[in-house]
Amino acid sequence: MWLVCYARTFDDLAAMARTAYDNLRPGGEYVGVEMNPRFDWQGPPATEYGLTHRPGARFPGGRELMVTLHVDPPITFRACHWEAEPIVDAFHAAGFTSAGFVPAVGPGGEFWADFRQNPTVTAIRAVKGQR
């Protein structure tokens, strides 16, 4: 798992993708869990699942966040919420022949209804060419 939410600039994002690319064999796959680039900030939040996102300043391709994990004691950290296009562009620039998001599938039951409607996480899958 590699979390691109720690990339502060597109260059950081591209360097992370390149590191993943360089460490895969030809035909290998990178799969990572990422913040959902299509998360709807006006939709249901993730607080009831133990996570609070506080959006901050926008930057080209995304926005800064403060994230709090509601554990004992709470943990707060800074992250970046990237839009889909810069993430996919970074993986293609690194040399991956395909890159895209795999939709999150939440568990059943009423408790997870908001997550299924507005998932906070998703997976990205990128494939390194055979050469």
C-alpha positions in Angstrom: 0.0 0.0 0.0 1.3 3.4 -0.9 -0.7 6.5 0.0 -0.3 9.3 -2.5 -2.1 11.6 -0.1 1.3 12.5 1.3 2.5 14.0 -2.0 2.5 17.8 -1.7 3.2 18.6 -5.3 2.7 16.9 -8.7 6.5 16.3 -8.8 6.2 14.4 -5.5 3.3 12.4 -6.9 5.2 11.6 -10.0 8.3 10.5 -8.0 6.1 8.2 -5.9 4.6 6.6 -9.0 8.1 6.3 -10.5 9.4 4.5 -7.4 6.5 2.1 -7.6 7.2 1.6 -11.3 11.0 1.0 -10.8 10.3 -1.7 -8.2 7.9 -3.8 -10.3 8.9 -6.5 -12.7 7.6 -6.1 -16.3 3.9 -6.9 -16.3 3.7 -6.3 -12.6 0.8 -4.4 -10.9 0.7 -1.7 -8.4 -2.4 -1.7 -6.2 -2.8 1.0 -3.5 -5.5 2.2 -1.2 -6.1 6.0 -1.7 -8.4 8.7 -0.7 -11.3 8.7 -3.1 -10.7 11.5 -5.6 -14.4 11.6 -6.2 -15.3 12.0 -2.6 -18.2 14.5 -2.4 -17.4 17.1 0.3 -21.1 18.0 0.5 -22.1 14.4 0.9 -22.1 12.2 4.0 -18.9 12.5 6.0 -16.8 9.7 7.4 -17.0 10.7 11.1 -19.2 7.8 12.1 -16.5 5.5 10.7 -13.8 7.0 13.0 -12.4 9.6 10.6 -12.8 13.3 10.1 -11.5 15.3 7.1 -11.2 19.0 7.3 -10.6 20.5 3.8 -8.2 23.3 3.5 -6.6 25.4 0.8 -6.9 24.3 -2.8 -3.8 23.7 -4.9 -3.5 22.7 -8.6 -5.0 19.2 -8.8 -6.4 19.0 -5.2 -6.7 20.4 -1.8 -4.9 20.2 1.6 -6.6 18.3 4.4 -6.3 17.9 8.1 -7.3 14.3 9.0 -8.2 13.1 12.5 -8.5 9.4 13.4 -10.8 9.1 16.3 -8.8 6.6 18.4 -7.6 7.0 22.0 -5.8 9.3 21.9 -6.9 10.9 18.6 -4.3 11.2 15.9 -4.4 14.2 13.5 -2.2 14.6 10.5 -1.9 16.7 7.3 -2.6 15.1 4.0 -3.5 16.1 0.4 -6.7 15.1 -1.4 -5.8 14.7 -5.1 -8.2 14.8 -8.0 -8.3 11.7 -10.2 -6.6 13.2 -13.3 -3.2 14.2 -11.7 -2.9 10.8 -10.0 -3.5 8.9 -13.3 -1.3 11.3 -15.2 1.6 10.7 -12.7 1.3 6.9 -13.1 1.3 7.2 -16.9 4.2 9.6 -16.8 6.1 7.1 -14.7 5.7 4.6 -17.5 2.7 2.5 -16.4 0.7 1.4 -19.5 -2.6 1.6 -17.6 -3.8 3.3 -14.4 -7.2 3.7 -13.0 -9.4 3.5 -9.9 -11.3 0.5 -8.6 -14.6 1.4 -7.0 -14.9 0.9 -3.3 -17.4 -1.7 -2.2 -18.6 -1.2 1.3 -20.0 -3.9 3.6 -23.8 -4.5 3.7 -26.0 -3.2 6.5 -27.5 0.2 7.4 -24.4 1.3 9.3 -22.3 1.4 6.1 -24.9 3.1 3.9 -23.2 6.5 4.0 -19.9 4.9 3.1 -21.4 3.1 0.1 -23.0 6.4 -1.0 -19.8 8.5 -0.6 -16.8 6.3 0.0 -13.8 8.0 1.5 -11.3 5.5 0.0 -10.8 3.6 -3.2 -8.1 1.6 -4.8 -5.8 2.5 -7.7 -4.5 -0.2 -10.0 -1.6 0.5 -12.4 0.1 -2.0 -14.7 3.7 -1.9 -15.9 4.2 -2.9 -19.5 5.9 -6.1 -20.5 9.1 -4.3 -21.5 
